[in-house]
Amino acid sequence: MSDTRRRVKVYTLNEDRQWDDRGTGHVSSTFVERLKGISLLVRAESDGSLLLESKISPNTAYQKQQDTLIVWSEADNYDLALSFQEKAGCDEIWEKICQVQGKDPAVDITQDPIDESEEERFEEIPETSHLVELPPCELSRLEEIADLVTSVLSSPIRREKLALALMSEGYIKKLLGLFRVCEDLDNREGLHHLYEIVRGVLFLNKAALFEVMFSDDCIMDVVGCLEYDPALVQPKRHREFLTKTAKFKEVIPITDSELRQKIHQTYRVQYIQDIILPTPSVFEDNFLSTLNSFIFFNKVEIVSMLQEDEKFLTEVFAQLTDEATEDSKRRELVNFVKEFCAFSQTLQPQNRDAFFKTLANLGILPALEIVMGMDDLQVRAAATDIFSYLVEFNPSMVREFVMQEPQQTDDDVLLINVVIKQMICDSDPELGGAVQLMGLLRTLIDPENMLASTNKTEKTEFLSFFYKYCMHVLTAPLLANTAHDKNSKDMQEGSTKINPVCPDNFQTAQLLALILELLTFCVEHHTYHIKTYIMNKDLLRRVLVLMNSKHTFLALCALRFMRRIIGLKDEYYNRYIIKGNLFEPVINALLDNGTRYNLLNSAIIELFEFIKVEDIKSLIAHIVDNFYKALESIEYVQTFKGLKGRYEQEKDRQSQRLNRYRRDARSLDEDEELWFNDDDDDDDGEAVEKRMEDDFSDSYGKYMEAKKGAANGANGANNGKAAVIPPASPAVTSNNSSTSSVKTVSLPASPVVKTALVGLVDYPDDEDEEEEDEEEEQSPRKRPRLSS
């Protein structure tokens, strides 16, 4: 029993003035030698670790709120709170705190928060003014009471004294009784004074007063007082709204009367804060911080009570997915779940995780799959909001559910495909819902938030699933709107433009831009899967059709997609672009843009500048060979001249490399002789070289005799040059009439001879050339050397 009574949650107030949950544990008050005093200790119920160790200081102001909360500040801007499960436990700890500080446990605050300037002023105030004496609660004294309440707001110590006086004498209920009398008498002056009084009492910022003012029998009178703002010609009708317009809808009857009362109270207090009171910026920082805390803890309590009522939530989801449920009823159920999820945002991460796991176990995702496919726009919008709460908090949970869905013949029933279709079919001209859903899809397919998963295969499995079952649904509008360009490859070779296209409809253009943004994200983050998809579907060609769109933002999206692909510097992509001649629509767009200096112009030039700076040789050669004549007139940037320069440099380099094989035989012989005659300090090395030279001469002589016989009368000059090229060279063996003869020559098997022969032609670039030499275009380059 004691464990339950002392069970608490520890909260700290963060910089945003929101309470952070530090954990749940059990509190005790014991003497701590290190701190030299009685201290509050909270040990975690999970592992016994110390969540809180706080010495009860004689000068610290402790405050008891709502019977189960104790709040205090330990340092500047460091507020702490203990939320007790039971009132009895709170009372026990409160008595201990009051005992240490020598205070009466009947008070709700143990100290007066006084800063230095306040202390100085306080010393000057006569002794008789320490106590705030309230005038009798009478109609004739309302102006005096209003002046008193307004005057104390600037003084923390006097605010505390006034709050104690208001509580001890039951003064609040007497004032609200006067309000009813004034309203019956239509006493506007008295009602205006009561507005000032009630507003001032709220600004005292005391939880104990809130408990009274927001109780069931008082809150509507408090709202009534706040209707009579002296600045208004006619009073507001807040009570009429709360009682008649705002209806409390119980989608499933709530049997717990305490829970129902807490929901009513929270809604009304939130209404007072958001609608009735002026905006917070008008007042001091944190002037109504206690009111924020009051609402915060109420919401936490409501979520906890609903979460623990399994029958209630089970019934909610059962009716939500029941086909027999009426549309109006289903709309209310979805709105309830949406509000429930919104309240859960007050929970701390660990508690929110438990909350969403509870919803997942109850079947929230299968339910969303059903309601998101319905025709009712309100239901779909609310379901989208619920889905966003789930994805933003735990995308892995959604991915896990999606992959566990039974693979049915119709992919349309899959949750992600339902979401994609909602995005595609958004009826909003500005596509507000589509933008929201696109962001959620991006979160789901983002590998970055898959890395921390305990399931290391999540990334591979989910992306494979997505590209197999969902990608075709996402790209369907893009392919449909570029379909009539599909045969553009079959157009005449002389054609200078891709078949004109493009949706002129602004809403369709916006949708295609969203899809392209998602595909561009995929190019950047998915590599293998998206590459395969682009190649198989010839997707880039279809995307570049949109370069002709009259909507520049769509043309830029298409260009950005290509820019991301080229930015990867992947030769597979480069070969695909070259083979498909996919620079043509980009260059046409540049030329069609003319001399206009705009974003499209700059983006296209940046694309070519990137290719130049990164020296992507295959693309440079393709661009210069096919498009330079059209581009050479563009001189306001040096990009295209630079591309031409890179192209010429590469041609020169290739030419120099080729010339290595065309050097004069005599100079080669001289080089070889120098190489073989090179002195070496090692005598053994000299002997080996001598033997190698002799062996080489013998082998070379046999090889030349065989070659002369095979050539059938070829002149001696040719044979002399052929000696420059080693027998194993592809240039000699490919398409040469002497190939068969070369292959039949029996060269010495000695490894020393092999070494000598290889060394003779082991030029630095041979390894690179050997692969290239196998291609057909290499043979013609080398053949002339054999017949010259």
N, C-alpha and C positions, 0 to 999 in steps of 0.2 A: 504493500500500500504506500509505503514511504517513497518507493522508487517512482511511482506514478505521480505522487504529489510534488516531488522535487524535479520532475522532468521539465526541461526548459529548452527553448531555442535561443541562441545567442545571435544578436544582430549588431551590425555597425553601420553608421550613416556614411555613405560615400560622398564624393565631391559633387555629384549631381543631386544631392539631398534625397537619395533613395536608399532604402534599408537593404543591406547585403546580409544574407543568411550565412553565418559562420559555422553552423552545425547544431546538432541536437545532442544533449547530454543531461547530466544530473548535477544540480547545484548543491553546494554545502558552504557553510561559513565556519572557518577554523583559523587558529593563530598560525601565521607563517613567520618563522624565525627570520628568514632572509628579508622580509618586508617589515618586520618588527611591528606587527599589528594584525588584528582580525581582518581576514580577507575573504572575498567571494571566489570560490573555485568551481569551475564547471569542467567535468570530465566527459569526453565523448562516449556515447553509449555503444558505439561500434567497436572501438579499440582501446578505450580508456585513456586516450591521449588528452592532454590539457588544452581545452579550448579557451579558457579564460582564467586569469589569475589577477584579481583586482583588490587592492587594499581599500578597506572602507575608511576613507579619509574624513576627519572631523569637519572639514570645511567644504566637502563636495555636496552639491545640491542633488539629492536623489528625489525622483518624482514617481509616484504610483499612478498608473492610468488604467482605466477600464477593468479594474479589479485583478487583472492577470498580467500587467506589464509594469516593469520597473525600468526607468530611463535615467541616465546620468551622463555627464561629460567628464572625461578624465583629463583632457588637455584641449587646447584651442582646436576647434573643428574636428574633434574626435568624440563622437557620441556613441554610447553603448545602450543596448536594451536587452532585457531578459523577458521572454514571453513564456509564461508558465502554462502548463497544461491544466492545472487546477488552481482555483482561487485560494484554497487552503495553503498550498505551497508558497504562493506569492505572499500571503499574510505572514507566514513564518519568517521568511527572509526579510520582509519589510520591518517586522518587529526587531529583528537582530540589528538591522541598519540603524533604526531609531534608538535602540539601546546603546550602540556604540557612540552615537552622536548626542545622546541625552535628550531625545525628542519624544513627543507623545505620538504613538503609532496611529492615532486618529487623524493626524495631518496627512495630506497628500504630497507635500513637498517639505524636505527637511531643512533646506537652507534658502536664504534669499540671494539670488545671483547678483552680486554688486561688483561693478568694475571700479577702478580707482577714482575716476571723475565722479562717479555716483557716491562713493564713500565720502569724498570731500564735500559734496553738496549735502549729504546726509548729516555730516557733523554740524552743519550750520542750521539745520532744521530743529526747531524746539522739540523738546522731549514729548510734548503733547501730540505732535503730529505723526508719531510713529504708527498709531492706529488710525485706520480709515473708518470714520463713522458715517454710516449710510443714513440719509434722511428717511423718515417714515414713508412707507410705500403708499402714497396717496396721489390722487389726480392733481392736486394743487402743487405737489412737490416734484412733478415729472421734469420740469425744466432744470431744477436744482440737481436732480439725479443725473440728467444728461450731461450737465456741465462737469459734474464730478467724474463721471466715467471717461469723458473726453480728455480731461486734464491729466489723468494718471497715465495715459498711454505712453507718454514720453519718459516715464520713470519706471525702470524694472522693479525696484523695491515696492513702489506704490501699487504697481499692477498686481504683485503678489499679495499684498495686504488686502486690496479690493477683492481679489478672487476668493480669499479666505472668508472675507465678510459676506460675500454673496452666497457662499456655500453654507456657512454656519447658520444663517438665518432663514434659509429656504426662500431667499429673496427672488430668485428667478421665477418661481411659480406665482408669486404675488404680482410681479410685474406683468406676467402673461394674463393674469386675471384682470388687471387694469386695462390691458389691450382689448379684451372682449367688451369691457364696459365702454371704452372710448369709441369702439366701432359701432356699438349699439346706439350711442349718442351722436355718432358722426362728428366726434370731436377731432377735427383735423389737426389742430395745434398739438393736442396730446398725442395723436398718432405719429406726428412728425418727431416729437421728442422720443417716443418709444423706438422709432427707427434708429435714431442716433444711439440710444442706450443699447439696444440689441446688437447693432453693428459694433459698438465699442466693446461689448462683452465678448463677442467672437474674436476681436483683435487682442484680447487678453491672452489668447493662445494657450488655454488651460484645458487639459483633457478632462479633468473632473467636472468642469462646467459643461463641456460638450456632452458628457454622459447624461446630464440632466436635460439640456436643451434639445438633444436629438432623441430623447426617449419618445415612445409612441404617443404619450398624452401631451407632449409639449411641442414637438417639431412643427406641426402645422401652424400653431400660433406664432412660432418663431418666423416661419415663412411669411405669415400674415403681417407681422411687424415690418419685415423687410420690403413689403409692397409699397409702403408709404414714404417713399423717398421725397424729401422736401423739394428736390430739384425738378420733380415731375409734376406736370399739371394734373394729370390723372394717375391714380395708383395702378400698378401692374396687377395682373391677375394670375399670379403664380400658383395659388392654391387651386384655382379652377383648373389650371393645366394639370397639376399633379393628381387631382381627384377624378377629373372627368376625361380629359384628353389622353393622359398617360395611363394606359391600362396594363395591369400586371397580368401577363399571360402565362398560365401554368400549362405547358405543353403536356407534361405528365404531372398529375397532382402531387404536390409536396406535402407529405404527412408531418414532417418535422416543423412544429410551430416556431421553434427558435431560429431555424434556417430561414423560414419565410420572413420572420420579423427582421432578420439581419439583411436580407436582400432588399426589403422595403427601405430600411434605414440607410443603407449604402447608396441606393439610387437617389434618395432625397438629399442626402448630404452632398453627394456629387453634384446635384442640381444647384444647391446653394453655392457651392464653390465655383462652378463653371458658368452659371447663368446669372445668379443674383448679385454676388459680390463683384466689385470692380476687378479689372485685370491685375495680376500680382505685380506687374512692373510699376504700378503707382505707389506701392508701399516699400518698406524696407525689405532687404533680403531676408527670406525665411520668416516673414511676419506671420504667415499662417502655416508654419512647418508642422505644428501639432495636428492641424486639420488634415494635412496630407498624410501624416502617419496614421491618423484615425481611419481614413479611407483605405489606406494600404493594408492595414492589419485586418480590416473587415473583409476585404477581397480575398486575402490569404485564407481566412477562416471559412468563407463561403466555398472556395474551391476545394478545400480540404474536406468539408462536410459533404459536398456533392460527390467527391471522389470516393469517399468511404461508403457511400450508399450505392452498393452494387446493383440492387434491384431497380433503382431509379434509372441509372445509366443504361442498364441492359434493356429496359423497356423503351428508352429513347431510341436506341439503335435498331431495335426490333421493328418499331413503327416506321422508322426512317426508311428502311429497306423493304417494307411490306408494300406489295403492289396495290393492295386494297386501300391504303392510306389516301385520303383526299389531298388534293393539291394544296389547299390552304393550310391543312394540318402539317403537311410535309414542309411547307415554307416556314412555318413557325418552329418546327423541329430543327431545321437547318440553321435558322437564325439563333436559336438557343445554343446550339453547339458552337457557332461562331462567337457568341458572347462569352461562352464558357472558356474558349481558347484565348480570347482577349484578356479575360481575368487572369488566366494562367501566366500572363507576362509579368505579373507581380511576384511570381515565385522565383526562387533562386535556381541556378542551373541544375543542381542535383535533384531538386524537387520537381522542376519542370520536366526533367528526363523521366522521372517516375510517372508524372502526369500523362505524358504522351505515350508511354508504354502501356498505361492503363487503357487509354483510348485505342491503341493498336490492338490490344487483346480483346477489346469489345467489338472490333471490326470497323474502325473508322475508315480505313482505306477502301475496302469493298463497298462501303456505303457511299463514299465519294465517287467511286467509279460509276455508280448508278445515277446519283443526283446530278453529276456534272454533264451527263448526257441528256438531261431533260430539256424540254422546250422553255420552261419558265425562266425568264432572264434573271429575276431576283434570286431564285434558288441557285442558279449557276454562279451568279456573282458571289453569293455567300459561300458556296462550296469552294470557289476559287480562293477566297480569303482563308478558309480553313486549311486548304491544301498548302497555301503559302506558309502558314504557321508551322506545318509539319516539315516541309522541305527546308525552311530556313533553320529550324532547330536541329533536325536529324535527317539529312538527306540519305544516309546509309539505310535507315529504316525503310524509307520509301523504295530505294533500289532493291532491297532484299525482298520486299513484297512483290514488286514488279516481276522479278526473275522467278519467283515461286508460283506465279499465276499459271494455271493450266494452259498449255499452248493450243489454242483452239484454231479451227480452220480459218476463222475470220479474225484478222489481226485488229480489226476496228474496236473490239471489246477490251483491248489492253488499256490499262490506266493511262500510260504515257501517250498512246494514240488518241485517247479521248481528250487529253490535255492539248495535244497538237491540233486536233480538229477544232477545239474551242478557240485556239489562237487564230486559225485560218478563217473561221466563220464569225469572227467578232463583228457585230453590227455597228459598233461605235465608229463614226467617221474618223475620229482621231486615234482609233485602235488602242484605247487605254488599257482594256483587258488583255489584248494581245501582247502589249509591251510587258505587262506584269507576268504573263504566262511564259513569255520568251526568257525572262530573267530566271524563272523557276527551272525551266528546261536547261538553261545554261549551268545552273547550280548542280543539277542532277548529273550532267555529262562532264562536269569539270573534274579531271583526274586529281587536281590538287587536294580536294576534300575526300579523296578515296585513299590517300596514302596512309593516313593515321588509323585506318580500319584494322581491326585484329584479323579480319579475313583478307589475307594478302592477295588472293585471286580476284577480289572484287572488281578491280579495274578491268582486267582481261575479260572476265565473264560478262560484266554489264555492258561494256562497249561492244562485244560480239553480239550480245542480245539486241542492243539498240540498233546496230547497223543491219541486222538481219530482219528485225520485225518492225522497226519504227522509221528508219531513215527515208524509206520510199514514201511514207506519208508526209514527212516534213518537206521533201523536195517536190511533191506532186504539183503544187501551184506554180513553181518555177519552171518545171518541165512543160506544163500545160501552156504557159504563156510564151514559151519559146519554141513550141512544137512545130510551127509552120516554117521554122528555119532549119529543121532537122536535115533537109536535103541540100543545104547550102554547099556541102562538099562536092555535090554533083553539078554545081553551076559551072559556067564557062571559066576556063582558066584565066581569061582576060578580065574577069570581073574584079572591080576594085572595091566593092562594098559588100558586106554581109547583108543578106536579105533583110530589109527594114522590118521593124517589129513593133512592138512595144505597146504595152497597155498604157493608154492615155488616162485611164482612170486613176485619180490620185490615191484613192484608198487601196487599190490593188498594188500600185507602186510602193506604197508604204509597207504593205504586207511582204512584198518581195524583198524590200530593203531589210526587214527584220529577219527573214529567212537567210539572206546573204550574210547578215551579221553573225548569225549562229553558225553558218557553214565556215565562215572565216575563222571563227573561234575553233572549230573542229580542225581546220588545216594547221593551226598553230599548236594544238595540244594533242591531237590523236594520231598523227603521222601515218602509221601503217593502214589503219582501217579506212581513213578518209582518202588516202592515196589510191587504194584499191577501188573505192567507190567512184572516184573522179575518173580513173582510167576506164572502168567498165561502162560507165554511163556517158562518157565523153562530156562530162559536166561543165568543164571550163568553156568549151565552145558554146554551150547553151547559155551560160552566164554572160559571156561577152556579147551576145545578141543585145543585151540590155544597154550596151554602150550607145545604142541609137535612141534611147529613151529621151523624150522631151523633158523628163524630170531629171535635172542634173544630179540630185542627191542619189538617184538610183544608178545612174551611170558611174558615179563615184564609188558606190558600193561594189559594183561589178569590178571596177578597176582595183579596189582595195583587196578583193578576193584574189585577183591575179598577182598583185604585189606580194601578198603573203606567201603564195606558192613560190614565186621567184626568190623571195627572201630566204627560203629554206636552202637554196643553192643545191638542190637535189638533182642529179643528172637524169634520173628517171622522169622527173617532171620536165626538165629542159628538153629531153628528146621528144616527149609528148607534145610540147608546145611547138617545137620545130616541125615535127611531122604533120601536125594539124594546121600549120601556118597561122597560129593564133595571135600573132602580133598585128595581123592585118586590120582587124576591127579597132584596135587601139590606135594605130597610126591613122586610120581613116577618121577617127574621132578627133585626133589632134589637128589634122588638116582641115576638117570641117569646122573646127572651132576658130580657124583663121587667126587673125592677129589679136583676138580678144585675150586680155591678160586676166585670167580668172582662175578659180580653184581647180577646174578640170585641166586647164593648160599646165598649171604648176605640178599637179599630181602625176600627169603623164610624163612630163620631163623628169620628175624625181625618179620615176621607175627606170628610165633609161640611164639616168645618172648613177643609180645604184648598180646597174649592170656594168657600167664603165668602171666605177670605183672598185667594185669587187672583182673585176676582170674575169667575168664568166665567159670563157672563150667560145664555147659552142653557141651561145646566144649572140655574142658580138658578131661572129662570122655570119650567122643566119641573117641578122638585121642588116649588116652592111651589104651582103651579097644580094639581098632581095629588096631592100627598101631605101638604100642610101640615096639613090637618085631623087626620090620624093622628099628626102629630108635634108639634102645638102644646102637647100636655100635658107634653112632656118639658122640664122647667125646671131640672133640676140642672146643665145646661150652657146657655150662651146661644147655642149654635151655630145652632139652628133659628130662634130669634127674630132672630138676626143675618141669616140668609138672607132672612127675611121683610122685614127692614129694607132690605137691598140691593135686593130686588125692588121695594119701594115707591119707593125712591130712583130706580130706573131708570124706573118708570112716571111719576113726576113729571117727570123729565128729558124723556121722550118727549112728555109733555103740554105742557111749556113750548116744546119745539121746534115742536109742532103749532100752538101759539098764535101763533107768529110769522106764520103765514099767515092768521090770523083777526083781525088788528088792524083797527081802525076805518079806513074808507077816508079819512075826513077827516084823521085824524092822519097817515096815509101821505102824503096830498097835501101836508100842511104840511111833512113831512120832505123830500119830494121838492123842494118849492119852496125850502126852505133849502139843500138840496144844490146845486140849480142856481144859486142866487143867491150861493153861497159865493164870497167875494173871492179873487182869485189875484193874486200880484205880477206875473205875466207878462201883458202886454197882449194878446199873441197868444192866450194861454189864454182871456182873457175873450171875445175875438172868437169863438173856437171854441165856447165854452159858449153864447154867444148864438145862434150858428147852429144848434147842437145843439138848443137849446130850441125855436126856430122850427120846425125840421124835425120835432121830436117832436110839436109841436102839430098840424101838418098831418097827419102820419101817424096820430096818435091820433084826429083827427076822422074821417078816412076809415075807420079801423078800427071806430069806434063806429057810423057810418052803416051799414056792412056788417053789423054785428052786430044792429042794430035790425031791418034787413030780414029777416035769417035767423030771428030769434026769433018772428016772426009774432005780434006783440002782447004780447011779454013786457014787464013793467012797467019803468019807468025806474029803480027802485031796484036791480033786479037788474043792469041794465047798469052802473050806477054802481059796484057792487062788483066786477063782472067786470073793470073797468078796473084793479083792483089787481093782477090776475094777468096775467102776460105771455102773449102769444099762443103762445109755444113751450112753456108749462108743461104737463106731462103731466096735471095736474088738469083743465085745460080741454079738452085734446084727447081724453081717454079717456072713452068712453061718454057723450058729450054730444051733444045734437042739433045743436049749432052747430058741431061739429067740421069738417064739410065746408065750412061757410061760412068758417070761420077759415082753412082751407087755401087757399081761392080768393082771399082778399084779396091784392092786389098791393101789398106793402109796398115802400117806397123801397129801391133797391139800394145806396144809399150806405153805406160801411163806418162812417161817423160815426154814422148812425142806429142801426146794429146795436150799436155800442158803447154808445150811450145807453140802448137798450132792455135790453141785458144788465146794464148797471150798475144799472138800476132795481131788479132782483130778485137781485142777486148777494150773497145772505146767506151767512155763513160756513159753514153746514152744508148748503148746497144740493148739493154734490157727493156727500155721503153719501146725501142723500135721493133723488137722481135714480135711483139703482139700486133703492132700496126702493119708489119710487113706481110702478115697473113691475108690482109684485105686486098681486094683486087686492084685498088687504085695504086698500091705501092709497086706492083710489078712493072707497070709501064715506066715508072720513074727510074728503075734500076736497069731495065733492059738496054737502053741506049749505051750503057757502059760496056755491055758485052759486044755490041756491034759497031762501035765507033772506030 
